[in-house]
Structure formats: C-alpha cells, structure tokens
Amino acid sequence: MNVFQDTLRRIAERVEGTRAVSLVGVDGIPIDTFGPKEGVSIESVAAEMGSFVKASRPGEGEGGEVQQLCLVTDAGKAILSRVTEEYYLLLLLSKEGNFGRGRFELRKAALALEKELL
C-alpha cells in the first residue's frame, strides 16, 4: 500500500461516518481515494469544491489561500482541507458523521502529506 492509500485509510478508520476520503488536485481530479464507490461521486464533489477554491484564490498582494472548506447538506457533509497549494484532502461524511474529528484528522494528515508532495 502506498503512503497516500495508507493515510486515507487511517483517516477513514478514525472518523466515524466516513463515506469516502480522497487526495485531490485543485483542479478537482482525485489522485487517490479510499472508501466505497457506490452512491458517492467523489469526483463530482471534488470538481465542484475545487472550482470554488480556484475562484476564491486571491490576486497578487491580497489575502491568503483557502485552508478549509465545509459543505453541509441534508444528505451529508464534505470537508476540503488544504495540503499544499495544489493538493487538498476531501472527506465525505454521512449525515451523522463526526464533523469535528474529521476536521482534526484531515489537518493532521495534511501536515504529514505535505512533505510527500513538495
């Protein structure tokens, strides 16, 4: 198992209600994914959230990059957490999923993966 799969698996095991977790590029294309493929289109969620991140990028001399983006719907929750300028972790949770633990585990994993991606 590669370092990305191992990290994604650990996040899924530690966060109650995980439906899928993925390392995605800012363009919304998943690099690696862990979790069941049925019923969840991680690709479409990643693409939509990625386009929001790109649209909100600051111009020269303006504010900082998006660090975390959360989307909560009736069906579930999505958390996008920055790893580097070009990569994010995306966690899809069920409606009852542990949102706080998810944010915490994504932040920890982002710090570890940053070294692998730079």
C-alpha positions in Angstrom: 0.0 0.0 0.0 1.4 3.4 -0.9 1.7 6.4 1.6 -1.4 8.1 0.1 -3.6 5.0 0.5 -2.3 4.3 4.0 -3.0 7.9 5.1 -6.5 7.9 3.6 -7.3 4.5 5.2 -6.2 5.8 8.6 -8.5 8.9 8.3 -11.4 6.7 7.3 -10.8 4.4 10.3 -10.6 7.3 12.8 -13.5 9.3 11.7 -17.0 7.9 12.4 -19.4 8.2 9.5 -16.8 8.4 6.7 -18.2 7.6 3.3 -15.0 8.3 1.3 -11.8 10.2 1.6 -9.6 11.4 -1.3 -6.5 13.3 -2.1 -7.5 15.7 -4.9 -5.8 18.3 -7.1 -7.0 21.8 -7.0 -8.5 21.0 -10.5 -10.8 18.6 -8.7 -9.2 15.4 -10.1 -8.8 12.7 -7.5 -5.2 11.4 -7.1 -6.1 8.6 -4.7 -9.4 7.6 -3.0 -10.3 5.3 -0.1 -13.8 4.2 0.5 -16.8 2.6 -1.2 -17.5 3.8 -4.7 -21.3 3.2 -4.7 -23.7 6.0 -4.0 -20.9 8.6 -3.7 -19.5 10.5 -6.6 -16.3 11.8 -5.0 -15.2 13.1 -8.5 -18.2 15.5 -8.8 -17.9 16.7 -5.3 -14.2 17.3 -5.7 -14.7 19.1 -9.0 -17.3 21.4 -7.6 -15.3 22.2 -4.5 -12.1 22.6 -6.5 -13.7 25.1 -8.8 -14.8 27.1 -5.7 -11.2 27.1 -4.3 -9.8 28.2 -7.7 -12.4 31.0 -8.0 -11.6 32.3 -4.5 -7.8 32.4 -4.9 -6.5 35.8 -4.0 -4.8 38.1 -6.5 -1.3 39.4 -6.1 -0.9 41.0 -2.6 -4.4 40.0 -1.4 -5.5 37.6 1.4 -4.4 34.0 1.9 -5.4 30.7 0.3 -8.5 28.7 1.3 -7.4 26.4 4.2 -10.6 24.5 4.7 -14.0 24.4 3.0 -17.0 22.7 4.5 -20.3 21.9 2.9 -23.2 20.6 4.9 -26.4 19.3 3.3 -29.4 17.2 4.3 -27.6 14.1 2.9 -24.2 14.5 4.5 -21.1 16.7 4.9 -18.0 17.4 2.9 -14.8 18.8 4.2 -12.0 20.0 1.9 -8.7 20.6 3.7 -5.5 22.2 2.1 -2.3 20.1 1.9 -0.3 22.3 -0.5 -1.1 25.0 -3.0 -2.1 22.3 -5.5 -3.5 19.5 -3.4 -6.4 19.0 -0.9 -7.9 16.2 1.1 -11.6 15.7 0.7 -13.6 13.8 3.3 -17.2 12.8 2.7 -19.3 12.1 5.8 -22.7 10.7 6.4 -25.3 13.0 8.0 -24.3 11.6 11.4 -20.6 11.7 10.7 -18.2 13.2 13.3 -17.5 16.6 11.8 -15.1 17.9 14.4 -13.0 14.7 14.4 -13.0 14.8 10.6 -11.5 18.3 10.5 -8.9 17.3 13.1 -7.8 14.2 11.3 -7.6 16.0 7.9 -5.4 18.7 9.4 -3.0 16.1 10.9 -2.9 14.1 7.7 -2.3 17.3 5.7 0.8 18.1 7.7 2.2 14.6 7.1 1.4 14.5 3.4 2.8 18.0 2.7 6.3 16.5 2.9 5.4 13.8 0.4 4.0 16.3 -2.1 6.7 19.0 -2.1 
